[in-house]
Amino acid sequence: MVCMKGEKVTSIPLMDTAGWLKLVTPEHDLIKHGKRMGISFGGK
C-alpha cells in the first residue's frame, strides 16, 4: 500500500494497515493535485 510518512511517499504491507482509519479531507493538497491529474477518488 502506498502511504505518506512525513513528506516522503513510501509503501507498507497492506496487513500493517488493518484496523487503522485515517481520513483525508477533499481539500487536502494531495487530493487536489490528484484530481488535477485526472485521478478519480470515487466521489462526485
N, C-alpha and C positions, 0 to 999 in steps of 0.2 A: 504494500500500500504506500502511495506517495504521501509524504507529510512535510510539515514545516517544523523545524527545530530552530527557534530564534529567527534568524534571517536566512537560514540555509534550507533548501529543498533537498530532502533525502527520502529514504524508504525504510519501512519497518515491516516485519512479518504481520500478516493480517490477524493471526491468532493473538498477537500482543495488543490488539485494539478491542478485543471482545469485552463488552461491558462498559466501555468508555463512550461518552457522548460529549462532543464539543461542537456547539453551534457557531456558525459564521453568518453574520448579517449580510443581506443583499448589498449593503453599502460598502462592504469590505473591499479594499483595493484589489486583492487578488480576484475576487468575483467580478468586479468591474472590468478588469483587464481581460479576463477570460471571455466575458460576454462580447467585448470589442473584437476579440479574435474569432468569434463565431462558436464558442463552446456553449452547449446547452446544459443547464443545470436542472432541467425538468420543471421549471416554473412557467409562468405565463409569458 
